Amino acid sequence: MLKDEFIKGAKIHENDNGLEIITQNSYGYGDIIRLASYATKIQRLYGTPVVLRFLVTIENISLTDNIKKVLDHYDLDFRYILEIGSIKNYKHRYTNLLKKEYAKQVRDVLGCPKLKTKEKPQSQPYIAAWHPYSNFDPVTHDKMPIDKSDFFDILSTSNEVHYIDYRMDIEQVFSTIRNARLCIGYEGLGQQIAYHYNKRIVTLSNWKDVSINTGGPESFVINNSKDLRNFINDWNIL
């Protein structure tokens, strides 16, 4: 049996062919991509095949296509499974890799690994900015500490901003981020997409350790309007 404390703590399981990571209802773009990057890194670290199992509950079955469409942008070296079922199917076996309370421990062991993207990024003269204001469910203040009015007011001072939200087609989201010169957004939706395309990222968040994991170690984490305004003012001068 594996004795590694990280494997145990992260709830990564042995199976007949290697290791298995199980997650439930992880259909946010960042969750999907980060789990995939961790699977690749764990496979390399332990020298054994890793299977990533995405369990989606029946009420969210329409979101299974998100997982396929998101992962289709990367050259993957592991196998993943999509399963429709009850969260009881793997009770107490779902991974801890994405939980915010373990963010630093996960980074200490796995770092911030990157996946190989199928398409090369460009650098066109616009900012890609994502926000939660059209989400079906509101996000917490910690995930978006900038007021809506301040967010749009500050970004309106830049010449060209392309806004992104979860209601947009996934291909359009990827294309907008892939070709932007700068990426700015709340803790969600776009950090991992931008990070794997090697973009400069500003993350709006109170969860610094989580946001380093999602936006990478060079992501500029901001949690107030003043710092965001100063950053944009300096950016506009460049």
N, C-alpha and C positions, 0 to 999 in steps of 0.2 A: 504493500500500500504506500501511497505517497505520504511522506512525512513533512513536506514543505508547509510551513505555517501560512504562507501567502495563499497557496492553492486552497487550503482549508478555509481560511478566512474569507476568501473571495467566492467561496462556494463554486469551485470548478471541480467537475466530477470525472472520475475514471470510468471508461467503458471498455469494451473488448478491443477497440481499435486505437485507443489513445485517451484524449480528454474531451469533455463536453461542457459547453457553457450554455446555460438555459436562461432565457429571459422571457418576461410576459408583458404584452402590450407595449413593447418598446418600438413605437412606430414614428416617433419624432426623428427628423433627419439626423440630428446630432447623436441621438442614442444609437441609431442604426450604424452610423459610420464609426463611432468610437468603439462600439463592441467589435466591429469587424477589424479595426486596427489592433485592438487588444488581442483578438484571436490570432492574428498574424504574428504578433510579438511573442505571445505565449508559445505558439507552435515552434518558433525559432529558438526560444530560450530553453524549452524542455526537449526539443528534438523529437517530438511525437505529434501525430496528426491531431488537429483540433476540429471539432464540429460545433458550429454555433446554431442553436435551436431557438427560433423565434416562435413563441406560442402566442397566438392572437385569439382572444375570446370571441364568441359568436356575435356579440353585439358590435364588435369592431371589425368584422370580417371584410368590410369594404376597404379597409386600410392595408390589407395584405399586399396589394399592388404597390403601395408606397415602398415597401421593403425591397421588392424586386427592382423597381425603377431607380431607387437610390443606389443600390449596390451594383447596378449595371454600369455605373460610371467608373468602376474600378476594376483593375486586374487583380483578382483574388487568388490566393494560394491555399485556401481552405474550403471546406464544404459547409454550406448552411442549409438548414431545413426550416420550412414554414409549416406550422402545425396549427390547426383550428381546434380549440378545445376549452375546457374549463381550467381555471387557475388551480383547481384542486389536483390536476393531473400530476403536478410536480411540487406538491406542497413542501415547503421548507428547502427547496432545492434551487430556487431562483438566485442568480448571481448577485453579489454585492458590488460588482465592479463600477456601477454607475451611481451608487449612493453617495450623496454629498458628504456624509460624515466620514467616508473612507477616501476622499479625494486625494489627500496628500500621501497616504500610505500606498495607494495604487500608483501614483506618479513616482514615488520613491523606488518602486520595483520595476514598473513598466515604462516609465518616462512618458513621452508624448509621441508615440509612434505614428508614422505616416503610411498611408496606402499609396500605391501607384495608380495615378489617374490615367484614364484612356485618352483624354484630350488635353492638349497643352493649353495653359492659360495665356491670355494676352493682357496688355495694360492699356486700356482705353481711358480717355479723360473724363471719367465720371466716378461717383461714389455709389456703391451698392449699400443700401441701408434697409435692415429688416426691423419690423416692429410687431407687437402683439395685439394691436388695437382692432384687428378684424378676426382674431381667433375666436373659436366657438366658446372657449372657456378663458376667463381672465387669468393672467399670470400674477404671481406674488410681487410685492414691492422689491423684494431681494433680487428677483430676476429682471426687473425693469425699474430701477430707482429714479429714472428721469420722468417727470410729468409729460403727458402727451403734448400739451401746448408748447412746452419748452423744447421738446424733441424736434418737432416740426419747425418751430421758429428758428432754432439754431441751425438746422440743416438747410433752411431756406436761404441762408446767406451764401451757400456754395453755388457755383454756376450750374452744375448738373448733378442731380441725384436720382438714381433709379431705385424706387421703393419695392420691397419684396414682402410678401406675407404667405401664409399657409394656403390661401385660396388660389394661388397661382399654380399653373402647370409646373410640375417638377423639373422638366427640361428647361423651362424658362428661368426658374430659380437658379439652376446650376449655371446656365449660360450667363446670366446677369452677374453672378458672383465671379465666375471664371474669367470674365473679361474686364472687371473693374480695376481701377487703380488703387482704391481704398475701400475697405469694408467696415461698416459700423452697424452694431445691432445689440439688442438685448440678449441676455443669456438664454439662447434658444434659436432654433431654425438654421442659422447660417454659419456659426463659428467653425464647425468641423468642415463644412464644405470649403470655406475660405482657407482654412489652415492647410488642408491637403493640396490646395492650389498655390500654396506659398504666398498668400496675400498679406499685406499689412492690415492688421485687424485692430479695431477699437471695440472692446466689449463693455457694455453697460450692465453692471452687476454689483451686488454686495457680496457675492460668493467668490472671493478671489481664488481660492484653491480650485474650485470647480471650473472657474473661467480660464485658469491656466491650462487645465486639462483639455478644455474644449477649444480654446483659441490658440493654444501653444504658449511656450515660455516667453515669446516676444510680443504677445498680445498686450495692448495697453488697456488696462482695466480701469474704468471710470465709474464713479457712483454718484456724481452730482453735476448739476447743470453748468456751474461755473467752469469746472475743468473741461467739460465737453466744449463749451463755447470757446475757451482759450485754445483748445486743440484745433478746432475748425478755423479760428482766426489765423493761427499760425500756418495751417495747411493752405489756406487761401492765398497766403503771401508767397508760397513756394512756386 
